[in-house]
């Protein structure tokens, strides 16, 4: 096993397996002297026993409390999981670093070019240049109009993170990352369809109507073979339970983090789709109660990002006025609670002027399903430490996928939008 062999290690090995008495007990070994050279290994064994005693104490405490009135069961289970995580990660109050230590560590990282090591990208180069890396402890909010691919973009980011190598923040070496997707709007099967079809640029409507060609089916079969061999998507976990509470989301993330540690692919991203579907369960009435709920949900998601040192990507919705207004969305248009923006480190707004025309065409049974790429504005409305701005990307409704937008398409799109805004402002002045 690689451990040194001396009287202490042999006695410990026998004692752990209940065999020490078979050789006459510890008295037979009393005259032996442990080797001083092995003191480090002996110290490690002491620490292991200490951690086991901590684990026993935590389990006994949880068991004793569980026999009584624990109040909210989900909160009690979440607190028990957190206590066990403290034992697993060997956390202790004495290990809390000072601000000076943190400053020196960050200066060393910046000088060595490691300031963004451990950050993850979206896979869309233009957006990554504007947004910067999403770093651990970041709570990022994605706010699109409904029906323009919010779940598709979130899942596309998740698939990118789960299938591309990242740099380990500690060693700066390449590693695979685990991604957790908590989807309260779409089922596991729907998410699987979106991920598989989008990765191969296959038409989702053709797949739903069983109209894929033999060649396209062969491509899907090849993708399934890669997944079975753990080639791709092996590190992406899905929780499709409805109306999750923030505590349940945090518990699911802790389990995903533990699984990632076991498999050597640490959890780096948790997707929550979408925030307003979480059950905040706060007191009050009407809109005031709902605002408190959504504020609590956002607060818990930021706390989750800091607790596990991961990126939490929360999908949110715009209010009705912003969805019907003929203008670009703003951060204050967040539905039901502006506190989401206050808790977020980055806020990304999506605007697709072609979405309404597409939905209108889809309602007409005679309209063709084959639609070309649409230009989508992605507005970085809040970006701590990095300037805000906007970029254009392409969205293909048939495959529910996003990709780069050509410079010409982006310039033409912006020019057309500016002309419409000037025309609207002119009409307003005439009136």
C-alpha positions in Angstrom: 0.0 0.0 0.0 3.1 2.3 0.0 3.0 2.8 3.9 6.1 2.2 6.0 6.3 -1.0 7.9 7.1 -0.7 11.6 5.6 -1.7 14.9 3.0 1.2 15.0 1.8 0.6 11.5 1.6 -3.2 11.9 -0.3 -2.8 15.3 -2.7 -0.3 13.7 -3.4 -2.5 10.7 -4.1 -5.5 13.0 -6.2 -3.5 15.4 -8.4 -2.1 12.6 -9.1 -5.6 11.4 -9.8 -7.1 14.8 -6.7 -9.4 14.6 -4.4 -7.9 17.2 -5.6 -10.3 20.0 -4.8 -13.3 17.8 -1.1 -12.6 18.2 -1.3 -12.0 21.9 -2.4 -8.4 22.0 -0.5 -5.1 22.3 1.6 -6.4 25.3 3.6 -8.6 23.0 4.6 -5.5 21.0 5.3 -3.2 24.0 9.1 -3.7 23.9 9.3 -2.7 20.3 10.3 0.9 19.5 8.6 2.7 16.6 10.9 4.1 13.9 11.4 7.9 14.2 11.9 8.1 10.4 8.2 7.2 10.0 6.8 10.0 12.2 5.1 11.7 9.3 3.1 8.6 8.5 2.2 8.1 12.1 1.0 11.8 12.2 -1.2 11.1 9.2 -2.7 8.1 10.9 -3.5 10.3 13.9 -5.2 12.8 11.7 -7.3 10.1 10.0 -8.5 8.8 13.4 -9.3 12.4 14.5 -11.4 12.9 11.3 -13.2 9.6 12.0 -14.0 10.8 15.5 -15.4 14.0 14.1 -17.5 12.0 11.6 -18.8 9.8 14.4 -19.7 12.9 16.5 -21.5 14.6 13.6 -23.5 11.4 12.8 -24.4 10.9 16.5 -25.6 14.6 16.7 -27.7 14.3 13.5 -29.2 11.0 14.7 -30.1 12.4 18.1 -31.7 15.6 16.6 -33.6 13.6 14.0 -35.6 11.9 16.8 -37.0 15.2 17.8 -38.8 18.1 16.1 -36.5 19.2 13.4 -38.9 21.7 11.8 -38.4 21.9 8.1 -37.2 18.5 6.9 -35.4 19.8 3.8 -33.5 22.4 5.8 -32.5 19.8 8.4 -31.2 17.4 5.7 -29.4 20.3 4.1 -27.7 21.3 7.4 -26.7 17.6 8.0 -25.2 17.4 4.5 -23.3 20.7 5.2 -21.9 19.3 8.5 -20.7 16.1 6.7 -19.1 18.2 4.0 -17.2 20.0 6.7 -15.7 16.7 7.8 -15.1 15.6 4.2 -13.2 18.8 3.3 -11.4 18.9 6.6 -12.6 22.5 7.3 -11.7 24.1 10.5 -12.1 27.7 11.8 -8.3 27.9 12.5 -7.7 27.4 8.7 -9.5 30.6 7.7 -6.9 32.7 5.8 -6.2 36.3 6.6 -6.8 39.1 4.2 -3.1 39.6 3.9 -2.6 36.0 2.8 -5.4 36.4 0.3 -3.8 39.5 -1.2 -0.4 37.9 -1.5 -2.0 34.8 -3.2 -3.9 37.0 -5.7 -0.8 39.1 -6.5 1.1 35.9 -7.2 -1.6 34.7 -9.5 -1.9 38.0 -11.4 1.9 38.3 -11.8 2.1 34.7 -13.0 -0.8 35.1 -15.4 -3.1 32.8 -13.4 -5.7 35.5 -12.5 -8.4 33.8 -14.6 -7.3 30.2 -14.0 -10.3 28.1 -13.0 -12.7 30.4 -14.9 -15.1 28.9 -17.4 -16.3 30.3 -20.7 -19.6 30.0 -22.6 -18.1 28.6 -25.8 -19.2 31.7 -27.7 -16.0 33.6 -28.4 -17.5 37.1 -28.9 -19.5 36.8 -25.7 -16.5 35.4 -23.8 -14.4 38.4 -24.9 -17.0 40.8 -23.7 -18.1 38.9 -20.6 -14.7 37.7 -19.4 -14.3 34.4 -17.6 -17.0 33.2 -15.2 -15.0 32.7 -12.0 -15.7 30.5 -9.0 -18.1 32.1 -6.6 -19.8 33.9 -9.5 -23.6 34.1 -9.6 -24.4 34.7 -13.3 -28.0 35.5 -14.4 -29.2 34.9 -17.9 -32.3 36.9 -18.7 -34.0 36.3 -22.2 -37.4 37.0 -23.6 -39.4 33.8 -23.5 -39.3 31.5 -26.5 -35.9 32.6 -27.9 -33.8 29.8 -26.6 -33.0 30.5 -23.0 -32.8 26.9 -22.0 -30.9 26.1 -25.2 -28.3 28.7 -24.5 -27.9 27.6 -20.8 -27.6 23.9 -21.8 -25.2 24.8 -24.6 -22.9 26.5 -22.1 -23.3 23.5 -19.8 -22.3 21.1 -22.5 -19.3 23.2 -23.5 -18.1 23.2 -19.9 -18.7 19.5 -19.4 -16.9 18.5 -22.6 -13.9 20.8 -22.7 -10.8 20.7 -20.6 -10.4 23.5 -18.0 -7.5 24.5 -15.9 -7.3 23.4 -12.3 -7.2 26.5 -10.1 -4.7 24.8 -7.7 -2.3 23.2 -10.2 -3.1 25.0 -13.4 -3.3 21.6 -15.1 -6.0 20.6 -17.6 -9.0 18.8 -16.1 -12.5 17.8 -16.9 -15.4 19.5 -15.1 -18.7 18.3 -13.7 -21.8 20.3 -14.5 -25.2 20.1 -12.8 -28.4 21.2 -14.5 -31.4 21.7 -12.4 -34.3 22.1 -14.9 -37.7 22.8 -13.5 -39.2 23.7 -16.9 -38.0 20.8 -19.1 -37.7 17.1 -18.5 -34.6 15.0 -18.6 -35.6 13.6 -22.0 -36.2 17.1 -23.4 -32.9 18.3 -22.2 -31.2 15.2 -23.7 -32.9 15.8 -27.0 -31.8 19.4 -27.1 -28.2 18.6 -26.1 -27.8 15.7 -28.6 -29.5 17.3 -31.5 -27.8 20.7 -31.1 -24.4 19.2 -30.8 -24.9 17.6 -34.2 -26.8 20.5 -35.7 -29.9 18.3 -36.3 -33.4 19.8 -36.7 -35.4 19.3 -33.5 -38.7 19.3 -35.3 -37.6 16.6 -37.7 -36.5 14.4 -34.8 -39.8 15.0 -33.0 -41.7 13.8 -36.2 -39.4 10.9 -36.8 -38.2 12.4 -40.1 -34.4 12.2 -39.6 -32.5 10.6 -42.5 -30.5 7.4 -42.1 -27.3 9.4 -42.2 -28.6 11.7 -39.3 -29.6 8.6 -37.3 -26.2 7.1 -37.8 -24.6 10.4 -36.5 -26.8 10.1 -33.4 -25.9 6.5 -32.9 -22.2 7.5 -33.1 -22.8 10.1 -30.4 -24.4 7.5 -28.2 -21.4 5.2 -28.6 -19.1 8.0 -27.5 -21.2 8.8 -24.5 -21.2 5.1 -23.5 -17.4 5.1 -23.7 -17.4 8.2 -21.5 -16.0 10.2 -24.4 -18.4 13.2 -24.1 -21.1 14.4 -21.7 -20.0 11.9 -19.1 -19.7 14.7 -16.5 -23.1 16.4 -17.0 -25.7 15.7 -14.3 -29.4 16.5 -14.6 -32.0 17.1 -11.9 -35.5 17.6 -13.5 -37.6 17.7 -10.4 -40.2 20.5 -10.5 -40.5 23.4 -8.0 -37.3 22.8 -6.3 -36.6 24.8 -3.2 -33.2 26.6 -2.9 -32.3 24.2 -0.2 -32.9 21.2 -2.5 -30.8 22.9 -5.3 -28.0 23.4 -2.8 -28.3 19.8 -1.6 -28.2 18.5 -5.2 -25.1 20.7 -5.9 -23.3 19.3 -2.8 -24.0 15.7 -4.0 -22.7 16.6 -7.5 -19.6 18.2 -5.9 -18.9 15.0 -3.9 -19.4 12.9 -7.0 -17.1 15.1 -9.0 -14.4 14.8 -6.4 -14.6 11.1 -6.4 -14.3 10.9 -10.2 -11.6 13.5 -10.5 -13.8 16.0 -12.3 -14.7 18.8 -9.8 -18.0 20.6 -10.0 -17.5 23.9 -11.7 -21.0 25.0 -12.9 -24.6 24.6 -11.7 -27.4 25.7 -14.0 -30.8 26.6 -12.5 -33.6 26.9 -15.1 -35.3 29.0 -14.1 -35.1 31.0 -10.9 -38.8 32.1 -10.8 -39.9 28.4 -10.8 -38.1 27.7 -7.5 -40.2 27.5 -4.4 -39.0 30.3 -2.1 -41.7 29.7 0.6 -41.6 33.1 2.2 -44.3 34.7 4.2 -46.5 37.7 3.2 -49.2 38.2 0.6 -49.4 38.8 -3.2 -46.6 40.6 -5.0 -44.8 41.6 -1.8 -44.6 37.9 -0.8 -43.4 36.9 -4.2 -40.7 39.5 -4.3 -39.4 38.2 -1.0 -39.4 34.7 -2.3 -37.5 35.6 -5.5 -35.0 37.7 -3.4 -34.5 34.7 -1.1 -33.9 32.4 -4.1 -31.3 34.8 -5.5 -29.6 35.2 -2.2 -29.4 31.4 -1.8 -27.9 30.9 -5.3 -25.2 33.4 -4.5 -24.5 31.6 -1.2 -24.3 28.3 -3.1 -21.7 29.8 -5.5 -19.6 30.9 -2.6 -20.1 27.7 -0.5 -18.9 25.3 -3.2 -16.7 27.9 -5.1 -18.5 27.2 -8.3 -20.3 29.3 -11.0 -24.1 29.3 -10.6 -25.9 30.2 -13.9 -29.5 31.1 -13.1 -32.0 31.6 -15.9 -34.6 34.3 -15.1 -37.5 36.0 -16.8 -38.4 39.5 -17.9 -41.6 41.2 -16.7 -44.5 41.4 -19.1 -44.0 45.1 -19.9 -40.4 44.4 -21.1 -41.5 41.4 -23.2 -44.1 43.5 -25.0 -42.1 46.7 -25.3 -40.4 47.3 -28.7 -37.0 48.0 -27.2 -33.9 46.3 -25.9 -34.3 44.9 -22.3 -32.7 46.4 -19.3 -31.6 45.0 -15.9 -34.5 46.6 -14.1 -36.9 44.6 -16.3 -36.3 41.4 -14.3 -39.6 39.8 -13.4 -40.9 39.8 -9.8 -37.8 41.0 -8.1 -35.0 43.5 -8.9 -32.9 42.0 -6.1 -31.8 39.2 -8.5 -29.6 41.8 -10.2 -28.3 43.0 -6.9 -27.1 39.6 -5.9 -25.7 38.7 -9.3 -22.1 39.2 -10.3 -22.9 39.2 -14.0 -26.3 39.8 -15.8 -26.7 38.7 -19.4 -29.8 39.9 -21.3 -31.0 38.3 -24.6 -33.1 40.1 -27.2 -34.3 38.5 -30.4 -36.4 40.7 -32.7 -37.1 37.8 -35.0 -38.7 35.7 -32.3 -42.2 37.2 -32.6 -42.2 36.7 -36.4 -41.1 33.1 -35.9 -43.8 32.3 -33.4 -46.4 33.9 -35.7 -45.1 31.7 -38.6 -45.2 28.6 -36.4 -48.9 29.2 -35.7 -49.6 29.0 -39.4 -49.8 25.3 -40.3 -48.8 26.1 -43.9 -45.7 28.1 -43.0 -42.4 26.4 -43.8 -40.5 25.1 -40.8 -37.1 25.7 -42.3 -35.9 29.0 -40.9 -32.6 30.6 -41.3 -30.3 32.0 -38.7 -31.6 34.9 -36.5 -29.4 37.6 -35.1 -29.6 37.8 -31.3 -28.4 40.7 -29.2 -26.6 39.6 -26.0 -26.3 42.5 -23.6 -23.9 42.3 -20.6 -25.9 44.6 -18.3 -23.8 43.9 -15.2 -20.2 42.7 -15.1 -18.3 43.1 -11.9 -14.7 44.0 -12.6 -15.2 44.1 -16.4 -16.9 46.8 -18.6 -20.5 46.2 -19.7 -21.3 46.0 -23.4 -23.2 43.9 -26.1 -22.4 41.5 -28.9 -24.4 39.8 -31.6 -24.6 36.0 -32.0 -26.6 33.8 -34.4 -29.4 31.6 -33.3 -30.7 28.7 -35.4 -34.3 27.9 -34.3 -34.4 24.6 -36.2 -31.5 23.2 -34.1 -31.9 25.4 -31.0 -28.3 26.3 -31.1 -26.2 29.5 -30.9 -23.1 30.3 -32.8 -20.9 33.2 -34.1 -22.4 36.0 -36.1 -20.6 37.4 -39.1 -19.4 41.0 -38.9 -21.5 41.9 -41.9 -24.7 40.4 -40.4 -24.0 42.2 -37.1 -23.4 45.6 -38.7 -26.6 45.3 -40.8 -28.6 44.2 -37.8 -27.4 47.1 -35.7 -28.0 49.6 -38.5 -31.6 48.3 -39.0 -32.3 48.5 -35.3 -31.0 52.1 -35.1 -33.1 53.1 -38.0 -36.2 51.6 -36.4 -35.4 53.4 -33.1 -35.0 56.7 -34.9 -38.2 56.2 -36.7 -40.1 55.5 -33.5 -38.6 58.5 -31.8 -39.6 60.7 -34.7 -43.2 59.4 -34.5 -43.2 60.2 -30.8 -42.0 63.8 -31.5 -44.7 64.3 -34.2 -47.4 63.3 -31.7 
